[in-house]
Amino acid sequence: MTKLAKDEVLFDKAIYTLLEFYFVCGNAASDGFSIHPVVHQWLRQRLNTESWHANLNAVISLLGRSVPYAHFNESWILQRRLAAHMDYSLELLEKAKDNQIDSPEGFQELGVLIYDQSAFERAEGLYRRAGEGWSRRRGSTTGRLAAPTVIWDSLIARWASTTKLKYCESVY
């Protein structure tokens, strides 16, 4: 999927196929595409709660793996393509049951992307979810968040001049 998003020719071919069968339609307002409303409704009816959560978990993971780092050549192109999908997925995430979405890698990488866009509060929530997910995976029972350093580096940079720095130090 990352290869598809990075290769403009492959991406255009995939979109053309979806457009040809009317599974998606162009969205001039956002310079992107939308799933046809009938297809969207059909998909909602077909999915039960368990598979819905499993699919959302996979989407968060996939989006996270697709996030380019700012130092990559023309990373902004892929970031722009991911933005609408990320926003919609994060809206869905608010409706999801927390215990059924466990993708610390996805939350971490989406947090990095959102942090790079200066949406610090949103990034903070994703970093927290990533940290909680890493803690569950590592079986942490101390109440400390067992998260990779990149999460804490970003939070410490954000919280350096606030009272939250003490909190960050206490859980790290």
PyMOL commands that set and color helices and strands:
alter all, ss='L'
color gray80, all
select helices_A, chain A and resi 2-6+8-20+37-46+49-66+75-95+98-100+104-116+120-138+149-159+164-171
alter helices_A, ss='H'
color red, helices_A
select strands_A, chain A and resi 24-27+32-35
alter strands_A, ss='S'
color yellow, strands_A
deselect
rebuild
show_as cartoon
